[in-house]
Amino acid sequence: MDEFAAAMGTSKSIVYRYFTDKAGLQAAVSELVLEEMAEAFETAAHSQADPRQRLRQMVGVYVDMLDSSPNVYRFVTRADGGADLSAFLTAISRYVQIPLADALAAAGDDADLAPTWAAGMVGFVRGVGESWLAAEADEHTTAEVMADLISHWLWTGADAGAPTLTTDER
């Protein structure tokens, strides 16, 4: 709490006035970060782009958060008092369901499969994203390339291989 107070330019007693303990601070920061991400997911889910592009937009939101604020991400996803990530991941799955249901319906397939597929996709993105975040700097591709890769893998499945990237960066 001393470090947080110093970083905020205030005293520890002021921090404790608003947050009972570190877990309370962590939960508040988590809620704010997750709320901001949810807004971006909502925008992507309801954009006019095709379903694959909407999925790519959502993956981009997640990967950009990892890339731009890795320490904040680690702080809010810690198991010792952060926000209820299961509720957030469920909410994100609901956003992902939207383009999936659209794609399934357009293909004449059962759109009722979208919720289960979306939950698996969210778990996949989180796992790959955390692995990418943990990689050494020389093995760490750009956020845009990583989002392209993840989106391609999700959309095309196990036969995906390497996609034609939307960027020349590696």
Secondary structure, 3 states (H helix, E strand, C coil): CHHHHHHHCCCHHHHHHHCCCHHHHHHHHHHHHHHHHHHHHHHHHCCCCCHHHHHHHHHHHHHHHHHHCHHHHHHHCCCCCCCCHHHHHHHHHHHHHHHHHHHHHHCCCCHHHHHHHHHHHHHHHHHHHHHHHHCCHHHCCCHHHHHHHHHHHHHHHHHCCCCCCCCCCC
